[in-house]
Structures are given as structure tokens and as C-alpha cells.
């Protein structure tokens, strides 16, 4: 972003967007170094979608863990996280079979404790 007229970049202050950072983090995106516009677009859109449903950084971490348990062979992307968000919510791990379900319930419980 360009500074406003008469304002240098050093004078701008912006609060960190913790949800943006959480989504980028769980998806393995280094948003601080060399994030291209093509990569930034889906990330920003997913964060906007998640904000519209009241998601928190803790929710992102929990649902990312559930996603990884449900879709073991799929890459977690910001778009995938937002698209599957409702299916990754509370109770999602109850539907996973056997040891996979038990493992994911344990992970979800640990993440719940750590918020």
C-alpha cells in the first residue's frame, strides 16, 4: 500500500490481522516474504469469508487440524479451509472412523485447551 498524501510509510500504523496470520500459518504460507498478488488474493478472500462467520485464530487452528485428519492426501489452502469450514466444525471428528477419529478427537481437544 502507498502512504497517504504527505504521510511516509514510517508514520502508518496498522494492527496485526491475527486471523490472516493464522490462516497463512496453517496453510504454510510465508506472507512476510515475497507473497505474490496471485497468492495474496485467495488468502485475503478466505480471511474475509471466515471473518463473516466470526472465526477466530483458535478456530482456524482447530479446523485446520480436523481438515488434515479428514483429507490426509490434500493440501490445505486458504480456499479449501473456507470452502470446507462448515464441515470442519464441532462434531466433525465424531464422524471419523476408528483410530483416525480417536486421534483427531484428541488433537481437537488439545487445541481446544490451548485456544
QUIPE-V231789 format. One record per helix or strand of 3 or more residues. SS is the DSSP state (H for helix, E for strand). FROM is the first residue (numbers start at 1). LEN is the number of residues. If there is no record, write none. Layout:
((SS FROM LEN) (SS FROM LEN))
This chain:
((H 9 3) (H 18 9) (H 37 16) (H 57 14) (H 78 11) (H 92 4) (H 98 17))
